[in-house]
Amino acid sequence: MGDSDRTERLVARISGRVQGVAFRWATRETAERLGLTGWVRNRLDGSVELVAEGERARLEQLLQWCHQGPSMAVVEDVNARWEPGRGEFSGFSIRH
């Protein structure tokens, strides 16, 4: 297994007008299309948090998408960090 196949984890918090604009649903759809696993949820402070695992290049595509989000979203900031993948997810879900 080469470095490009190594599973990594992206943890991100997206802020702006990101709740009530289908951000979580669009994130799940994008992550599933990219073959990623993990979850996304709304936070009490009005931001959206996501944890995704998969190949680094695919995670970077998801991160790039998060900077814009769905058409009704207004993304003001994306705070992201990288961690080693843990392989704990079987799919990509919306958490409540």
Backbone as JSON Lines, residues from 0, in Angstrom:
{"i":0,"aa":"M","n":[0.85,-1.19,0.0],"ca":[0.0,0.0,0.0],"c":[0.89,1.24,0.0]}
{"i":1,"aa":"G","n":[0.76,2.07,-1.02],"ca":[1.6,3.26,-1.13],"c":[1.06,4.41,-0.33]}
{"i":2,"aa":"D","n":[1.83,5.49,-0.27],"ca":[1.41,6.67,0.48],"c":[0.08,7.24,-0.05]}
{"i":3,"aa":"S","n":[-0.14,7.16,-1.37],"ca":[-1.35,7.75,-1.93],"c":[-2.6,6.96,-1.52]}
{"i":4,"aa":"D","n":[-2.4,5.71,-1.08],"ca":[-3.53,4.89,-0.66],"c":[-3.82,5.01,0.83]}
{"i":5,"aa":"R","n":[-2.95,5.68,1.55],"ca":[-3.11,5.79,3.0],"c":[-4.35,6.61,3.33]}
{"i":6,"aa":"T","n":[-5.13,6.11,4.25],"ca":[-6.33,6.82,4.65],"c":[-5.96,7.96,5.6]}
{"i":7,"aa":"E","n":[-6.49,9.12,5.3],"ca":[-6.29,10.27,6.17],"c":[-7.65,10.76,6.65]}
{"i":8,"aa":"R","n":[-7.61,11.65,7.63],"ca":[-8.84,12.21,8.2],"c":[-8.78,13.73,8.1]}
{"i":9,"aa":"L","n":[-9.87,14.3,7.6],"ca":[-10.05,15.74,7.54],"c":[-11.09,16.12,8.58]}
{"i":10,"aa":"V","n":[-10.75,17.05,9.45],"ca":[-11.69,17.59,10.43],"c":[-11.83,19.07,10.1]}
{"i":11,"aa":"A","n":[-13.06,19.51,9.83],"ca":[-13.25,20.9,9.41],"c":[-14.46,21.52,10.07]}
{"i":12,"aa":"R","n":[-14.36,22.82,10.32],"ca":[-15.5,23.61,10.78],"c":[-15.71,24.73,9.78]}
{"i":13,"aa":"I","n":[-16.93,24.78,9.25],"ca":[-17.26,25.76,8.22],"c":[-18.22,26.76,8.83]}
{"i":14,"aa":"S","n":[-17.9,28.05,8.71],"ca":[-18.76,29.07,9.3],"c":[-19.22,30.06,8.24]}
{"i":15,"aa":"G","n":[-20.27,30.77,8.56],"ca":[-20.92,31.7,7.65],"c":[-22.41,31.38,7.64]}
{"i":16,"aa":"R","n":[-23.06,31.59,6.5],"ca":[-24.47,31.2,6.38],"c":[-24.46,29.77,5.85]}
{"i":17,"aa":"V","n":[-24.33,28.82,6.77],"ca":[-24.16,27.42,6.39],"c":[-25.21,26.5,7.01]}
{"i":18,"aa":"Q","n":[-26.12,27.06,7.78],"ca":[-27.23,26.26,8.31],"c":[-28.52,26.73,7.66]}
{"i":19,"aa":"G","n":[-29.41,25.78,7.38],"ca":[-30.67,26.12,6.74],"c":[-30.55,26.34,5.25]}
{"i":20,"aa":"V","n":[-29.42,25.9,4.66],"ca":[-29.19,26.08,3.22],"c":[-28.81,24.74,2.56]}
{"i":21,"aa":"A","n":[-29.17,23.63,3.2],"ca":[-28.89,22.26,2.71],"c":[-27.4,21.94,2.66]}
{"i":22,"aa":"F","n":[-26.62,22.6,3.51],"ca":[-25.17,22.37,3.5],"c":[-24.83,20.92,3.87]}
{"i":23,"aa":"R","n":[-25.48,20.4,4.92],"ca":[-25.17,19.03,5.35],"c":[-25.51,18.01,4.27]}
{"i":24,"aa":"W","n":[-26.67,18.18,3.65],"ca":[-27.09,17.23,2.61],"c":[-26.16,17.28,1.42]}
{"i":25,"aa":"A","n":[-25.79,18.49,1.0],"ca":[-24.89,18.64,-0.14],"c":[-23.49,18.12,0.2]}
{"i":26,"aa":"T","n":[-23.06,18.29,1.45],"ca":[-21.76,17.77,1.88],"c":[-21.77,16.25,1.81]}
{"i":27,"aa":"R","n":[-22.84,15.64,2.31],"ca":[-22.94,14.17,2.27],"c":[-22.91,13.68,0.82]}
{"i":28,"aa":"E","n":[-23.67,14.33,-0.04],"ca":[-23.7,13.94,-1.45],"c":[-22.32,14.05,-2.08]}
{"i":29,"aa":"T","n":[-21.62,15.13,-1.81],"ca":[-20.28,15.35,-2.36],"c":[-19.31,14.3,-1.81]}
{"i":30,"aa":"A","n":[-19.35,14.05,-0.52],"ca":[-18.45,13.07,0.11],"c":[-18.71,11.67,-0.45]}
{"i":31,"aa":"E","n":[-19.98,11.32,-0.61],"ca":[-20.3,9.99,-1.15],"c":[-19.81,9.87,-2.6]}
{"i":32,"aa":"R","n":[-19.98,10.92,-3.38],"ca":[-19.52,10.91,-4.78],"c":[-18.0,10.72,-4.83]}
{"i":33,"aa":"L","n":[-17.29,11.26,-3.84],"ca":[-15.83,11.15,-3.78],"c":[-15.37,9.85,-3.12]}
{"i":34,"aa":"G","n":[-16.31,9.04,-2.63],"ca":[-15.95,7.77,-2.0],"c":[-15.4,7.92,-0.6]}
{"i":35,"aa":"L","n":[-15.8,8.99,0.11],"ca":[-15.3,9.25,1.46],"c":[-16.29,8.74,2.5]}
{"i":36,"aa":"T","n":[-15.8,8.53,3.7],"ca":[-16.65,8.15,4.83],"c":[-16.54,9.21,5.91]}
{"i":37,"aa":"G","n":[-17.5,9.2,6.86],"ca":[-17.46,10.15,7.97],"c":[-18.83,10.69,8.29]}
{"i":38,"aa":"W","n":[-18.87,11.95,8.73],"ca":[-20.15,12.56,9.11],"c":[-20.06,14.08,9.03]}
{"i":39,"aa":"V","n":[-21.24,14.7,9.05],"ca":[-21.36,16.16,9.06],"c":[-22.51,16.52,10.0]}
{"i":40,"aa":"R","n":[-22.39,17.64,10.71],"ca":[-23.47,18.06,11.62],"c":[-23.45,19.57,11.8]}
{"i":41,"aa":"N","n":[-24.62,20.09,12.17],"ca":[-24.73,21.5,12.57],"c":[-24.24,21.62,14.0]}
{"i":42,"aa":"R","n":[-23.59,22.75,14.3],"ca":[-23.15,23.05,15.66],"c":[-24.04,24.17,16.22]}
{"i":43,"aa":"L","n":[-24.13,24.23,17.53],"ca":[-24.97,25.23,18.19],"c":[-24.54,26.66,17.87]}
{"i":44,"aa":"D","n":[-23.26,26.87,17.54],"ca":[-22.77,28.22,17.25],"c":[-23.09,28.68,15.82]}
{"i":45,"aa":"G","n":[-23.83,27.86,15.07],"ca":[-24.21,28.23,13.71],"c":[-23.27,27.72,12.63]}
{"i":46,"aa":"S","n":[-22.18,27.08,13.03],"ca":[-21.25,26.52,12.05],"c":[-21.64,25.08,11.72]}
{"i":47,"aa":"V","n":[-20.94,24.51,10.76],"ca":[-21.1,23.12,10.38],"c":[-19.76,22.43,10.61]}
{"i":48,"aa":"E","n":[-19.8,21.25,11.21],"ca":[-18.58,20.48,11.47],"c":[-18.62,19.22,10.64]}
{"i":49,"aa":"L","n":[-17.46,18.85,10.09],"ca":[-17.4,17.59,9.37],"c":[-16.14,16.84,9.71]}
{"i":50,"aa":"V","n":[-16.25,15.52,9.67],"ca":[-15.12,14.61,9.82],"c":[-15.23,13.65,8.65]}
{"i":51,"aa":"A","n":[-14.2,13.6,7.83],"ca":[-14.22,12.73,6.65],"c":[-12.91,11.97,6.56]}
{"i":52,"aa":"E","n":[-13.0,10.73,6.06],"ca":[-11.81,9.91,5.88],"c":[-11.77,9.37,4.46]}
{"i":53,"aa":"G","n":[-10.55,9.2,3.98],"ca":[-10.33,8.64,2.65],"c":[-8.96,9.05,2.14]}
{"i":54,"aa":"E","n":[-8.78,8.96,0.83],"ca":[-7.52,9.35,0.22],"c":[-7.35,10.87,0.31]}
{"i":55,"aa":"R","n":[-6.13,11.3,0.54],"ca":[-5.83,12.73,0.71],"c":[-6.35,13.56,-0.46]}
{"i":56,"aa":"A","n":[-6.13,13.12,-1.69],"ca":[-6.54,13.9,-2.86],"c":[-8.05,14.09,-2.88]}
{"i":57,"aa":"R","n":[-8.79,13.08,-2.5],"ca":[-10.26,13.18,-2.47],"c":[-10.72,14.07,-1.33]}
{"i":58,"aa":"L","n":[-10.04,13.98,-0.19],"ca":[-10.36,14.86,0.94],"c":[-10.09,16.32,0.58]}
{"i":59,"aa":"E","n":[-9.02,16.55,-0.17],"ca":[-8.72,17.92,-0.58],"c":[-9.79,18.46,-1.52]}
{"i":60,"aa":"Q","n":[-10.38,17.58,-2.35],"ca":[-11.49,18.0,-3.22],"c":[-12.7,18.39,-2.38]}
{"i":61,"aa":"L","n":[-12.98,17.61,-1.33],"ca":[-14.09,17.94,-0.44],"c":[-13.83,19.25,0.28]}
{"i":62,"aa":"L","n":[-12.61,19.43,0.76],"ca":[-12.25,20.67,1.45],"c":[-12.41,21.87,0.52]}
{"i":63,"aa":"Q","n":[-11.97,21.73,-0.72],"ca":[-12.12,22.82,-1.69],"c":[-13.6,23.13,-1.9]}
{"i":64,"aa":"W","n":[-14.43,22.08,-2.01],"ca":[-15.88,22.27,-2.18],"c":[-16.46,23.02,-0.97]}
{"i":65,"aa":"C","n":[-15.98,22.72,0.23],"ca":[-16.51,23.35,1.45],"c":[-16.3,24.87,1.46]}
{"i":66,"aa":"H","n":[-15.32,25.35,0.74],"ca":[-15.08,26.79,0.7],"c":[-16.19,27.53,-0.04]}
{"i":67,"aa":"Q","n":[-16.99,26.8,-0.83],"ca":[-18.12,27.41,-1.51],"c":[-19.45,26.84,-1.02]}
{"i":68,"aa":"G","n":[-19.53,25.53,-0.9],"ca":[-20.76,24.88,-0.44],"c":[-21.86,24.94,-1.49]}
{"i":69,"aa":"P","n":[-23.07,24.6,-1.08],"ca":[-24.19,24.65,-2.02],"c":[-24.55,26.09,-2.38]}
{"i":70,"aa":"S","n":[-25.38,26.26,-3.39],"ca":[-25.63,27.58,-3.97],"c":[-26.17,28.61,-2.98]}
{"i":71,"aa":"M","n":[-26.96,28.2,-1.98],"ca":[-27.54,29.15,-1.03],"c":[-26.6,29.51,0.12]}
{"i":72,"aa":"A","n":[-25.5,28.8,0.26],"ca":[-24.57,29.04,1.37],"c":[-23.7,30.25,1.1]}
{"i":73,"aa":"V","n":[-23.29,30.9,2.2],"ca":[-22.29,31.96,2.15],"c":[-21.21,31.56,3.15]}
{"i":74,"aa":"V","n":[-20.13,30.97,2.64],"ca":[-19.05,30.48,3.5],"c":[-18.11,31.64,3.81]}
{"i":75,"aa":"E","n":[-17.91,31.88,5.1],"ca":[-17.0,32.95,5.53],"c":[-15.64,32.42,5.95]}
{"i":76,"aa":"D","n":[-15.61,31.21,6.5],"ca":[-14.35,30.66,6.98],"c":[-14.42,29.13,7.01]}
{"i":77,"aa":"V","n":[-13.3,28.5,6.69],"ca":[-13.16,27.06,6.81],"c":[-11.9,26.8,7.62]}
{"i":78,"aa":"N","n":[-12.07,26.2,8.78],"ca":[-10.95,25.86,9.65],"c":[-10.76,24.35,9.56]}
{"i":79,"aa":"A","n":[-9.64,23.9,9.02],"ca":[-9.43,22.47,8.78],"c":[-8.13,21.99,9.39]}
{"i":80,"aa":"R","n":[-8.13,20.73,9.78],"ca":[-6.89,20.1,10.24],"c":[-6.86,18.66,9.72]}
{"i":81,"aa":"W","n":[-5.67,18.11,9.63],"ca":[-5.45,16.77,9.11],"c":[-4.99,15.86,10.23]}
{"i":82,"aa":"E","n":[-5.51,14.64,10.22],"ca":[-5.15,13.62,11.2],"c":[-4.98,12.29,10.47]}
{"i":83,"aa":"P","n":[-4.34,11.32,11.1],"ca":[-4.29,9.99,10.49],"c":[-5.71,9.39,10.48]}
{"i":84,"aa":"G","n":[-6.03,8.65,9.43],"ca":[-7.33,7.98,9.37],"c":[-7.43,6.89,10.42]}
{"i":85,"aa":"R","n":[-8.64,6.66,10.9],"ca":[-8.87,5.63,11.92],"c":[-9.7,4.47,11.39]}
{"i":86,"aa":"G","n":[-10.32,4.65,10.23],"ca":[-11.11,3.58,9.63],"c":[-12.34,3.19,10.42]}
{"i":87,"aa":"E","n":[-12.95,4.14,11.13],"ca":[-14.08,3.8,11.99],"c":[-15.45,3.99,11.36]}
{"i":88,"aa":"F","n":[-15.52,4.51,10.12],"ca":[-16.81,4.79,9.49],"c":[-17.07,3.81,8.35]}
{"i":89,"aa":"S","n":[-18.34,3.46,8.17],"ca":[-18.71,2.57,7.07],"c":[-19.36,3.33,5.93]}
{"i":90,"aa":"G","n":[-19.78,4.56,6.17],"ca":[-20.42,5.39,5.15],"c":[-20.29,6.84,5.56]}
{"i":91,"aa":"F","n":[-21.08,7.7,4.94],"ca":[-21.07,9.11,5.3],"c":[-22.47,9.51,5.76]}
{"i":92,"aa":"S","n":[-22.58,10.05,6.98],"ca":[-23.9,10.32,7.56],"c":[-24.05,11.77,8.0]}
{"i":93,"aa":"I","n":[-25.3,12.14,8.18],"ca":[-25.63,13.43,8.77],"c":[-25.98,13.17,10.22]}
{"i":94,"aa":"R","n":[-25.25,13.82,11.12],"ca":[-25.51,13.66,12.56],"c":[-26.37,14.8,13.06]}
{"i":95,"aa":"H","n":[-27.16,14.5,14.07],"ca":[-28.05,15.53,14.65],"c":[-27.66,15.82,16.08]}
